Amino acid sequence: MGSAGADRQGLAFVTPGDRLLLAALPGHARLRYGALARAAGVRRGDLSPAVEATDLLAAVPAAATAPIADLPT
């Protein structure tokens, strides 16, 4: 599900409200899905993999990984 690299991995999820959640982790780390869900204000079971976005993250060089904020729309 994630783009695994030697030094980082990226995972993408969508919520029932069609929000996109991106998680960037060190390559050896494991995502705590419950913590991500709590931070996003959704139930753990409401996180669905966003396969297309995860595939795009796999193509991004590790040095290009940048923080992403929830901006007002």
N, C-alpha and C positions, 0 to 999 in steps of 0.2 A: 504494500500500500504506500510506502514512502519511497523517496528517492534517497537511497543509502549511498553514502560516500565514506571515504576513510575518515573525514573530519566533520561531517555534518549530514543531517537528513532533514527533509522537509515533508510535512504531511498537510493535507488540505481536507476540510470537512465543510458540509453545508448543514444549516439548521432548518427547522420547519419554516422559519420566516425568510428562507432563502439568503441568509447571511453566509458569507464565505469566511471560514476560520482557517488561518494558516499557522502552523507550528513549526518552528525551526529549532532543532536540537543538536547537541554534539552527536557525532556518529555512533558512539557507544551507548548513548542514553536511551531510555524507554519512556514513552509518553504516558503520563498518568491521565487517562481519559476522564476520570471523575473530576480531577482538578481542572482540566480544560473546560469541561461542561459547566462546572460551578463558576469559573471565571467568565464564561460566555452567558451565564444566566439561563441555561437550558438543562434538561435532564440528560443523563449519560446516553440513554436510549434514543435521544433525538439527534445525536450526531451521526451523520451519514457521510461515508467517504466521497470526496469530490475527485473522482479519478482523473478527469481532464486537467484539473488544476495541479494535482500531484504530479502528473506526467510533465507539465510545464516546469514545475519546480526542479525536476530531475535534470533539465537542460541548463539551469542557471548555475554558473560557476560559484563555488563556495565564497569567494571574495566578494561576490555581488549580492550576497544575502543581506538585506537591510530590514530594519524594523518597519512594521506596517501598523498604522493607527486607525482606529475607527473614526472616520471623518464624517461630519454632518452632511446629509444629502440635501 
